[in-house]
Amino acid sequence: DTGVSQDPRHKITKRGQNVTFRCDPISEHNRLYWYRQTLGQGPEFLTYFQNEAQLEKSRLLSDRFSAERPKGSFSTLEIQRTEQGDSAMYLCASRQSTSGIDTQYFGPGTRLTVL
Amino acid sequence: AQSVSQHNHHVILSEAASLELGCNYSYGGTVNLFWYVQYPGQHLQLLLKYFSGDPLVKGIKGFEAEFIKSKFSFNLRKPSVQWSDTAEYFCAVNEGLTGGGNKLTFGTGTQLKVEL
């Protein structure tokens, strides 16, 4: 399967701990997006990359959040000093920006629970 | 800033009933419009999309949606639903001309349950 993959699928952590999630986009997709989805809501944009450059960050992305895409392939999203309000599903999506069809393909998500 | 409204949060239908899910967006410029579906235990999948041209777009599994620019709407329809259509449906929009645009703005979703 060559879809978007995310690891881990589930993460339970204690408040104050740091967590890191990984996203592997579809091969050759040069745009990668992170979204956050809480219960009863649609996904909310966090940030996106074109190749290794982080081009936009949402105001939802506080200083405790950092994302990287060092080689323009996989990406990581780190949350430092987690809070209970960080509990959510973190979704990754990718697309090929040169395509005339602006479709984002989503991964299965990482469900974070902060105790 | 863009916003997307889905007014039906929960819909329950019997098999073979017709479906229409409402979606309205607020943005005055050119938009690209999407419907995504999330089946239980699965990830978000694209149902259909509109970029330009014919405002009536057809997607997978018999779904269609109509873009009405004057009403800022992009409602999803299906003439006859099946039990397997039970899922959560999200309307989304991004700015830009065809092939452009970046982040998606999603509605809050509509949970559809189809009963046998």
Boltz contact constraints between the chains, C-beta under 6 A:
constraints:
  - contact:
      token1: [A, 41]
      token2: [B, 108]
      max_distance: 6.0
  - contact:
      token1: [A, 42]
      token2: [B, 90]
      max_distance: 6.0
  - contact:
      token1: [A, 42]
      token2: [B, 106]
      max_distance: 6.0
  - contact:
      token1: [A, 42]
      token2: [B, 107]
      max_distance: 6.0
  - contact:
      token1: [A, 42]
      token2: [B, 108]
      max_distance: 6.0
  - contact:
      token1: [A, 42]
      token2: [B, 109]
      max_distance: 6.0
  - contact:
      token1: [A, 43]
      token2: [B, 106]
      max_distance: 6.0
  - contact:
      token1: [A, 45]
      token2: [B, 103]
      max_distance: 6.0
  - contact:
      token1: [A, 100]
      token2: [B, 99]
      max_distance: 6.0
  - contact:
      token1: [A, 102]
      token2: [B, 32]
      max_distance: 6.0
  - contact:
      token1: [A, 102]
      token2: [B, 99]
      max_distance: 6.0
  - contact:
      token1: [A, 102]
      token2: [B, 101]
      max_distance: 6.0
  - contact:
      token1: [A, 103]
      token2: [B, 46]
      max_distance: 6.0
  - contact:
      token1: [A, 106]
      token2: [B, 43]
      max_distance: 6.0
  - contact:
      token1: [A, 106]
      token2: [B, 44]
      max_distance: 6.0
  - contact:
      token1: [A, 108]
      token2: [B, 43]
      max_distance: 6.0
